[in-house]
Amino acid sequence: MKRTLFNKSALAISGLMMAVLVSGCSMKPAYERPDSTAPAAWPQQTAASQNPGEGVSISVLDWQDFVLDTELRQLVDNALEHNHDLREAVLNIEAARAQYRIQRSDRLPGVDGQAGSTSQRIPASLTDTGDSSTITTYQVGLGVTAYELDLFGRVRDLSEAALESYFATEEAARATRISLIAEVIQAYISRAGAQERHDLTKQTFETRLISLDIISKQRKVGSTSDLDYLEAKGLAEQAQADLEVAARELAQADNGLALLTGVPVEHLPKPKGTDNRIIQEQLAPGLPSELLTRRPDILAAEHRLIASNANIGAARAAFYPRITLTGAFGTASSDLSDLFTSGSTAWQFIPQLNLPIFNYGSNKANLDLSKVRNEISVVQYEKTIETAFREVADALVDRETFSREEDARKALAESSSHSLRLSEARYRHGVDSHLRYLDAQRRDFNNQLGLIQTRTQRQVALVNLFRALGGGWDPSHTEPVTSID
């Protein structure tokens, strides 16, 4: 008997659910992607960089392929595993997914098991017998509480807005991941440059101390002037000050890389020279239009735009009647022992119509607010695209100009080194003065520092180009996800 009543209850509830699952129309405006002002080609590119056959396409280049140095790859892996910003971004994805599931659950009726009892005392003045009485009723069954028939698509639009917000959060996490990868690579490169500057400055300081000692001995025997001694002494003191600056920059570079990767400073790998090839340098930027489907920040901005468009539909639906259903099916009896006996079947069906009358101003304000927020999303989307295009254009300019500047500075450094050797030889043979020899030392030191700095900046520019083009993430992620389990 109990199984028969349970089966009847389940069939009744299933029939109720099938009856109320009505597909409502949506009142959201049709979404149209804003027109893009993408140029036909990137500005200020060389003929080689404009040739699509030159370089490695960024669309198929993951960060493991971009990074050629094995020690740097390990540091990036450590950062992706331990970095707090990335972990926070991943947790934001989980929160957005949970929020979408909560919103999506409103599209289906919730069925709850219900059991309870009701006791009521009736005074003597209200009974036929003239005696007071107490009535107790017991109920067991299944119930649906305040399920909204989504006739105008309000619940569906809210669910879509939550889904698009989740997608935007997911793309924001991808952008965080790309930025983290780029920051680790740049910190590694900057640390290598700081190490080279420190080594050069230390070597220069030691050389100038030797020169100062020689000048000091010559001064004692009267073979050189006080001016030569003071010039050499000043040059050594300047090198000592420069060495302290270089040591500070190197220590800060160590600390920055350790913070990003979670690796203690003493366990960091020894920096390599800036003339080593640690990253892929031949990158093909592709067409500007490809940036719209590759950069996570642009995709996130578009998802937010779609979400705001769906919110307009939900705000419009608020002007129309809202129908909610409440029902229950089960058994009821005044005696607990008779609760599941024949003839105790009970049901309740309470439809409710909610028609907005005096809250028109509030609904209109909500609709206006949704439209304004949609316009803001359009502006943010367009601004994101413009910013992305500028970042890529600037990175391309940096790549081209730093490459040519490095060639020029390399030639300048070689020339100044040769000039220093000649000046030293002429000074040793008494042809040139000591002041001219010191001036050659200063020029060579500055030119060597300039070459190291330009090499570092050129490689950092390549990393900026890699990030600006949306590289560094799984190349298989080319199509957006349309649903969540």
HELIX and SHEET records of a PDB file:
HELIX    1   1 LYS A    2  VAL A   20  1                                  19    
HELIX    2   2 ALA A   47  GLN A   50  1                                   4    
HELIX    3   3 ILE A   58  VAL A   60  5                                   3    
HELIX    4   4 TRP A   63  PHE A   66  1                                   4    
HELIX    5   5 THR A   70  HIS A   82  1                                  13    
HELIX    6   6 HIS A   84  ARG A  104  1                                  21    
HELIX    7   7 SER A  105  ARG A  107  5                                   3    
HELIX    8   8 ALA A  124  LEU A  126  5                                   3    
HELIX    9   9 ARG A  154  LYS A  220  1                                  67    
HELIX   10  10 ASP A  226  THR A  261  1                                  36    
HELIX   11  11 VAL A  265  HIS A  267  5                                   3    
HELIX   12  12 PRO A  288  THR A  293  5                                   6    
HELIX   13  13 PRO A  296  ALA A  317  1                                  22    
HELIX   14  14 LEU A  336  ASP A  338  5                                   3    
HELIX   15  15 TYR A  360  ARG A  428  1                                  69    
HELIX   16  16 HIS A  434  ALA A  468  1                                  35    
SHEET    1   A 2 VAL A  56  SER A  57  0                                        
SHEET    2   A 2 LEU A 283  ALA A 284  1                                        
SHEET    1   B 4 VAL A 111  ILE A 122  0                                        
SHEET    2   B 4 SER A 133  LEU A 149 -1                                        
SHEET    3   B 4 ARG A 322  SER A 333 -1                                        
SHEET    4   B 4 THR A 345  ASN A 354 -1                                        
END                                                                             
